[in-house]
Amino acid sequence: MDEGDFTKARSILFPRNVLAGHGVLEQIPEVCRDFGLSGTALIVTGSKTKDVAADIVTSRLTESGFEVQTIMAGDATEENLKKVECTAREIGATFLLGVGGGSKIDLAKMAAKDLGLEFISVPTSASHDGIASGRASIKGEGGPLSLDARVPVGVVADTSIIVQAPYRLLAAGCADVISNITAVKDWEYAKRLRGEEFSRSAYSLALYTAETIIDNADLIKPNLEESVWVAIRPIIISGVSMSVAGSSRPTSGSEHMFSHALDMIAPGKALHGEQCGVGAIMMMYLHGGDWTRLREALAKIGAPTSAKELGVTKEQVIEALVTAHKVRSRFTILGHVGLTHEAAERLATITKVI
């Protein structure tokens, strides 16, 4: 091969079918057949989502001639992942369905990758953009791990089911997508300063989803299926942007590092998307952008904008800001040195987080 010949290549995996809207859960058998799926399905679900959606999926698939088994899974931990994989092997599962919130879908997509099986994502809530992505967050002994997982072959998002979930989850999902606006700024920053590999297509998709949620913040309200309809498309497309990039770069930057740091300092106090939204307010200030626009959009949706609303203390926010740069090696506006205690306190005060 002559010097200078172009040899770069990469595979991009997308969900092949995305069904979103009222009553689409009834179409599960057709979706499975369209993908050539047959044999035994293992449904990964939880106690709350079984009655709401998993039983419907089981009934429709059984009526259509599929063998169906269900596992009641807990949080997305390494231990529970092993249980799902063990069950799938024991029953000879030929494909998996994650029916539930983020943790159940993460378990299903990770098990599908490890077992070499296809996986269909059936969200019962929309608390973050992982419902359509090939990334999973699994809790290990040292904290949450962001891992490569199976991209769902299909996504079936029934707005009549998702609207029944606590509104806080949808608000958190919207906040997670809004935080893309600082993630892409970090990515562009790393490209300029470090020459990091960059995808303009993934960047544009992630930014589009954030702007769509911000522009439609007035329309996203509790107990309205129309609000789920407005939000679900950008939430799904946000997940697709990760497939285009081949990493979580377009949707995860300094604001996510702040969230992960807060998880270690004050675990269980707030939802992932809520923390990312608050983080984005502060990181947008560091980028010299319009942080008040983000804060106002989050407030309109009903997502937290302050430490008090997250249920954490001033000191915990400051500690998370100071330690966030250590969470992973990803280069962001925080750099490799991070913020001093004084700079972190000033940042959180100026942006009204504390």
C-alpha positions as a printed NumPy array, in Angstrom:
array([[  0.   ,   0.   ,   0.   ],
       [  1.369,   3.399,  -0.964],
       [  2.231,   5.871,   1.757],
       [ -0.649,   8.267,   2.327],
       [ -3.416,   5.822,   1.355],
       [ -6.454,   6.326,   3.592],
       [ -7.135,   3.275,   5.76 ],
       [ -9.327,   4.57 ,   8.563],
       [-12.529,   2.604,   9.239],
       [-15.027,   2.24 ,  12.051],
       [-18.318,   0.461,  12.597],
       [-21.287,   2.499,  13.865],
       [-24.108,   0.562,  15.496],
       [-27.576,   2.129,  15.836],
       [-30.933,   0.886,  17.086],
       [-32.548,  -0.427,  13.877],
       [-36.074,   0.433,  14.934],
       [-37.335,   3.03 ,  17.399],
       [-41.025,   2.965,  18.253],
       [-42.158,   5.886,  20.38 ],
       [-45.696,   6.935,  21.144],
       [-49.007,   5.998,  22.707],
       [-49.725,   2.266,  23.035],
       [-46.664,   1.031,  21.114],
       [-46.022,  -1.64 ,  23.766],
       [-48.68 ,  -3.726,  22.008],
       [-46.37 ,  -3.994,  18.992],
       [-43.598,  -5.861,  20.836],
       [-44.214,  -9.202,  19.023],
       [-44.047,  -7.544,  15.607],
       [-40.815,  -5.771,  16.579],
       [-39.254,  -9.071,  17.635],
       [-40.323, -10.795,  14.411],
       [-39.029,  -7.924,  12.294],
       [-35.582,  -8.563,  13.766],
       [-35.857, -12.321,  13.203],
       [-35.889, -13.003,  16.932],
       [-37.342, -16.305,  18.089],
       [-36.991, -18.866,  20.856],
       [-36.796, -17.865,  24.515],
       [-36.905, -14.263,  25.68 ],
       [-35.556, -13.204,  29.061],
       [-37.21 , -10.086,  30.441],
       [-35.085,  -8.115,  32.895],
       [-37.404,  -6.041,  35.069],
       [-38.092,  -4.913,  38.632],
       [-40.852,  -5.119,  41.212],
       [-42.299,  -1.712,  40.313],
       [-42.142,  -2.107,  36.548],
       [-43.356,  -5.71 ,  36.345],
       [-47.008,  -4.81 ,  36.854],
       [-46.795,  -1.619,  34.781],
       [-45.157,  -3.019,  31.658],
       [-43.331,  -6.353,  31.952],
       [-46.538,  -8.346,  32.427],
       [-47.964,  -6.762,  29.275],
       [-44.816,  -7.633,  27.322],
       [-44.906, -11.201,  28.667],
       [-48.553, -11.613,  27.729],
       [-48.153, -10.259,  24.191],
       [-45.054, -12.342,  23.471],
       [-46.585, -15.525,  24.911],
       [-49.741, -15.048,  22.847],
       [-47.517, -14.772,  19.777],
       [-45.739, -18.056,  20.398],
       [-42.578, -16.918,  22.198],
       [-41.205, -18.644,  25.274],
       [-40.791, -15.996,  27.978],
       [-38.972, -15.995,  31.299],
       [-38.661, -13.072,  33.714],
       [-35.953, -12.135,  36.198],
       [-36.612,  -9.583,  38.905],
       [-33.368,  -7.645,  39.028],
       [-32.218,  -5.036,  41.511],
       [-29.737,  -2.213,  41.   ],
       [-27.214,  -2.292,  38.18 ],
       [-24.4  ,  -3.937,  40.157],
       [-21.787,  -6.483,  39.131],
       [-23.471,  -9.051,  41.387],
       [-26.891,  -8.56 ,  39.789],
       [-25.333,  -8.638,  36.318],
       [-23.914, -12.092,  37.096],
       [-27.392, -13.23 ,  38.22 ],
       [-28.973, -12.045,  34.962],
       [-26.293, -13.754,  32.875],
       [-26.568, -16.975,  34.881],
       [-30.358, -17.043,  34.444],
       [-30.047, -16.367,  30.708],
       [-27.67 , -19.315,  30.311],
       [-29.833, -21.641,  32.425],
       [-32.985, -21.044,  30.362],
       [-31.19 , -20.897,  27.022],
       [-32.328, -17.332,  26.313],
       [-31.977, -16.285,  22.684],
       [-32.603, -12.582,  23.274],
       [-33.179, -10.149,  26.146],
       [-35.573,  -7.319,  26.864],
       [-34.83 ,  -4.638,  29.438],
       [-38.228,  -3.539,  30.727],
       [-37.92 ,  -0.82 ,  33.333],
       [-35.812,   2.147,  34.298],
       [-32.163,   2.819,  33.65 ],
       [-30.749,   0.125,  35.941],
       [-32.789,  -2.707,  34.381],
       [-31.903,  -1.582,  30.873],
       [-28.226,  -1.29 ,  31.818],
       [-28.242,  -4.843,  33.186],
       [-29.948,  -6.19 ,  30.071],
       [-27.662,  -4.404,  27.616],
       [-24.524,  -5.449,  29.496],
       [-25.663,  -9.072,  29.789],
       [-26.547,  -9.075,  26.087],
       [-23.024,  -7.96 ,  25.229],
       [-21.376, -10.536,  27.465],
       [-23.592, -13.345,  26.142],
       [-23.531, -12.295,  22.486],
       [-27.314, -11.86 ,  22.323],
       [-29.616,  -9.205,  20.912],
       [-31.398,  -6.831,  23.257],
       [-34.54 ,  -4.675,  23.051],
       [-34.893,  -1.6  ,  25.266],
       [-38.364,  -1.044,  26.733],
       [-38.128,   1.988,  29.046],
       [-40.838,   2.592,  31.629],
       [-39.263,   5.917,  32.549],
       [-36.892,   8.326,  30.855],
       [-34.509,   9.404,  33.6  ],
       [-31.422,   9.524,  31.331],
       [-30.317,   9.03 ,  27.733],
       [-29.024,   5.486,  28.23 ],
       [-32.253,   3.924,  26.946],
       [-30.891,   3.945,  23.382],
       [-27.134,   3.93 ,  23.868],
       [-24.43 ,   1.29 ,  23.828],
       [-23.098,   2.387,  27.226],
       [-23.99 ,   0.971,  30.621],
       [-23.321,   2.186,  34.139],
       [-22.568,  -0.751,  36.429],
       [-21.692,  -0.259,  40.09 ],
       [-18.468,  -1.936,  41.107],
       [-16.627,  -1.98 ,  44.41 ],
       [-14.882,   1.284,  43.578],
       [-17.997,   3.08 ,  42.366],
       [-19.937,   3.271,  39.085],
       [-18.227,   2.03 ,  35.921],
       [-19.138,   3.362,  32.473],
       [-18.796,   0.367,  30.155],
       [-19.257,  -0.581,  26.517],
       [-22.464,  -2.581,  26.205],
       [-24.838,  -3.876,  23.533],
       [-26.606,  -1.225,  21.474],
       [-30.315,  -2.108,  21.57 ],
       [-31.507,  -3.576,  18.297],
       [-34.791,  -1.785,  18.985],
       [-36.317,   0.719,  21.383],
       [-40.011,   0.595,  22.283],
       [-40.911,   3.706,  24.282],
       [-44.611,   3.777,  25.158],
       [-45.533,   7.298,  26.251],
       [-48.692,   6.024,  27.972],
       [-46.45 ,   3.886,  30.226],
       [-43.669,   6.42 ,  30.771],
       [-46.112,   9.142,  31.855],
       [-47.139,   6.91 ,  34.786],
       [-43.622,   7.067,  36.246],
       [-42.848,   9.774,  38.819],
       [-42.39 ,  13.072,  36.978],
       [-39.08 ,  13.559,  38.741],
       [-37.601,  10.849,  36.502],
       [-38.62 ,  12.594,  33.282],
       [-37.312,  15.916,  34.602],
       [-34.004,  14.212,  35.407],
       [-33.841,  12.756,  31.901],
       [-34.378,  16.211,  30.438],
       [-31.68 ,  17.638,  32.723],
       [-29.285,  14.902,  31.593],
       [-29.849,  15.881,  27.949],
       [-29.56 ,  19.599,  28.7  ],
       [-26.136,  18.858,  30.18 ],
       [-24.977,  17.774,  26.701],
       [-24.47 ,  21.462,  26.02 ],
       [-21.423,  21.573,  28.305],
       [-20.263,  18.069,  27.364],
       [-19.842,  19.125,  23.73 ],
       [-18.07 ,  22.311,  24.82 ],
       [-15.606,  20.165,  26.763],
       [-15.168,  17.916,  23.731],
       [-14.476,  20.848,  21.429],
       [-12.087,  22.261,  24.058],
       [-10.178,  18.953,  24.158],
       [-10.031,  18.926,  20.373],
       [ -8.477,  22.399,  20.287],
       [ -6.011,  21.908,  23.14 ],
       [ -5.2  ,  18.208,  22.87 ],
       [ -6.092,  17.285,  19.291],
       [ -8.62 ,  14.757,  20.57 ],
       [-10.551,  12.748,  17.971],
       [-13.762,  14.573,  17.206],
       [-17.009,  13.8  ,  15.371],
       [-18.892,  16.787,  14.025],
       [-21.967,  14.587,  13.434],
       [-22.072,  13.319,  17.029],
       [-21.41 ,  16.849,  18.288],
       [-24.324,  18.221,  16.238],
       [-26.727,  15.504,  17.385],
       [-25.885,  15.997,  21.063],
       [-26.143,  19.774,  20.816],
       [-29.438,  19.508,  18.905],
       [-30.984,  17.402,  21.668],
       [-29.929,  19.842,  24.399],
       [-31.247,  22.839,  22.481],
       [-34.528,  21.037,  21.745],
       [-35.185,  20.383,  25.437],
       [-34.209,  23.943,  26.38 ],
       [-36.423,  25.464,  23.659],
       [-39.393,  23.325,  24.721],
       [-38.937,  23.593,  28.483],
       [-42.296,  25.368,  28.848],
       [-44.063,  22.313,  27.383],
       [-42.576,  19.746,  29.754],
       [-44.858,  19.406,  32.759],
       [-46.101,  16.705,  35.168],
       [-48.859,  14.243,  34.269],
       [-48.996,  15.141,  30.576],
       [-48.34 ,  12.422,  28.024],
       [-47.645,  15.176,  25.493],
       [-44.688,  16.231,  27.651],
       [-43.25 ,  12.726,  27.401],
       [-43.721,  12.884,  23.626],
       [-41.799,  16.178,  23.46 ],
       [-38.947,  14.861,  25.591],
       [-38.533,  11.249,  24.498],
       [-37.237,  11.926,  20.99 ],
       [-34.27 ,  14.092,  22.032],
       [-33.55 ,  11.701,  24.929],
       [-33.304,   8.805,  22.472],
       [-31.289,  10.788,  19.91 ],
       [-28.883,  11.822,  22.668],
       [-28.161,   8.133,  23.204],
       [-27.676,   7.641,  19.463],
       [-25.035,  10.405,  19.425],
       [-22.845,   8.121,  21.546],
       [-23.073,   5.414,  18.896],
       [-21.988,   7.916,  16.258],
       [-19.026,   9.04 ,  18.388],
       [-18.075,   5.542,  19.468],
       [-17.88 ,   6.834,  23.046],
       [-19.848,   8.841,  25.611],
       [-17.881,  11.995,  24.713],
       [-20.793,  13.99 ,  23.203],
       [-22.952,  13.482,  26.286],
       [-20.479,  13.293,  29.158],
       [-17.978,  15.933,  30.196],
       [-17.067,  17.931,  33.272],
       [-20.708,  18.067,  34.413],
       [-20.816,  14.254,  34.521],
       [-17.507,  14.159,  36.364],
       [-19.053,  16.47 ,  38.97 ],
       [-22.043,  14.106,  39.196],
       [-19.856,  11.02 ,  39.615],
       [-17.819,  12.787,  42.303],
       [-21.032,  13.697,  44.12 ],
       [-22.148,  10.057,  43.9  ],
       [-19.08 ,   9.065,  45.902],
       [-19.419,  11.91 ,  48.413],
       [-23.198,  11.865,  48.895],
       [-24.533,   8.612,  47.413],
       [-28.252,   8.256,  46.853],
       [-29.139,  11.879,  47.504],
       [-30.129,  12.844,  43.955],
       [-30.645,  11.293,  40.529],
       [-27.856,  11.159,  37.968],
       [-29.592,  13.541,  35.543],
       [-30.419,  15.997,  38.317],
       [-26.768,  16.207,  39.34 ],
       [-25.619,  16.582,  35.74 ],
       [-28.047,  19.455,  35.234],
       [-26.69 ,  21.328,  38.245],
       [-23.153,  20.498,  37.139],
       [-23.878,  21.912,  33.685],
       [-24.905,  25.26 ,  35.175],
       [-21.512,  25.607,  36.837],
       [-19.467,  24.22 ,  33.941],
       [-21.198,  26.565,  31.512],
       [-19.989,  29.452,  33.672],
       [-16.429,  28.135,  33.437],
       [-16.789,  27.964,  29.656],
       [-17.94 ,  31.593,  29.614],
       [-21.375,  30.623,  28.277],
       [-24.926,  31.581,  29.199],
       [-25.351,  29.592,  32.407],
       [-28.495,  31.504,  33.381],
       [-30.278,  30.105,  30.295],
       [-29.565,  26.566,  31.481],
       [-30.642,  27.381,  35.021],
       [-33.932,  28.892,  33.811],
       [-34.7  ,  25.906,  31.555],
       [-34.056,  23.443,  34.378],
       [-36.268,  25.468,  36.717],
       [-39.104,  25.531,  34.157],
       [-38.965,  21.757,  33.83 ],
       [-38.844,  21.336,  37.599],
       [-35.335,  19.913,  37.816],
       [-32.994,  20.954,  40.649],
       [-30.775,  24.01 ,  40.241],
       [-29.182,  24.144,  43.691],
       [-27.483,  22.059,  46.345],
       [-30.549,  22.338,  48.56 ],
       [-32.804,  20.951,  45.825],
       [-30.345,  18.102,  45.256],
       [-30.497,  17.312,  48.96 ],
       [-26.767,  17.86 ,  49.501],
       [-24.788,  20.364,  51.518],
       [-22.715,  23.316,  50.408],
       [-19.587,  21.513,  51.572],
       [-20.43 ,  18.404,  49.545],
       [-20.879,  20.427,  46.355],
       [-17.542,  22.17 ,  46.896],
       [-15.776,  18.873,  47.588],
       [-17.283,  17.36 ,  44.424],
       [-16.082,  20.327,  42.369],
       [-12.578,  20.094,  43.818],
       [-12.286,  16.323,  43.196],
       [-14.259,  16.007,  39.914],
       [-11.176,  16.17 ,  37.691],
       [ -9.879,  12.949,  39.28 ],
       [-12.949,  10.876,  38.428],
       [-11.662,   9.882,  34.991],
       [ -8.831,  10.785,  32.645],
       [-11.103,  12.652,  30.218],
       [ -9.813,  16.174,  29.462],
       [-12.377,  18.904,  30.183],
       [-12.583,  22.541,  31.256],
       [-11.484,  21.323,  34.71 ],
       [ -8.09 ,  20.353,  33.287],
       [ -5.835,  17.888,  35.086],
       [ -5.345,  20.081,  38.164],
       [ -8.961,  20.923,  38.961],
       [-10.364,  23.745,  41.055],
       [ -9.08 ,  25.049,  44.346],
       [-11.468,  25.088,  47.284],
       [-11.77 ,  28.877,  46.987],
       [-12.465,  28.753,  43.233],
       [-15.054,  26.014,  43.709],
       [-16.865,  27.949,  46.413],
       [-16.863,  31.085,  44.291],
       [-18.162,  29.188,  41.258],
       [-21.015,  27.559,  43.175],
       [-21.926,  30.883,  44.799],
       [-21.941,  32.912,  41.578],
       [-24.148,  30.364,  39.808],
       [-26.5  ,  30.228,  42.826],
       [-25.932,  26.52 ,  43.4  ],
       [-25.048,  27.257,  47.051]])
